[in-house]
Amino acid sequence: MYTYKIHLHKETEGGYTVVVPALPGCITYGENLEEAMSMAKEAVEVYIEELQSRGEQIPDDRDTLEYSLNLESA
């Protein structure tokens, strides 16, 4: 089992761009949150399959901590 953090960026024209930081270049898009999540799952699965076919190590975020900082502007 692999664990991945994903970043969903709401686009001004609508929809969401999804980035998987642990997998360089693994980026997808969905018209809404449900589709974006589905597309992210599919993109990660395809990415992992490609790494496996090349015999490469499969990175994941299992040991990655993530925090958000909120700063007030001056």
Buried (B, 14 or more C-beta within 10 A) or exposed (E): EEEBEBEBEEEEEEBBBBBBBBBEEBBBBBEEEEBBBBBBBEBBEEBBEEBEEEEEEEBBBEEEEEEEEEEEEE
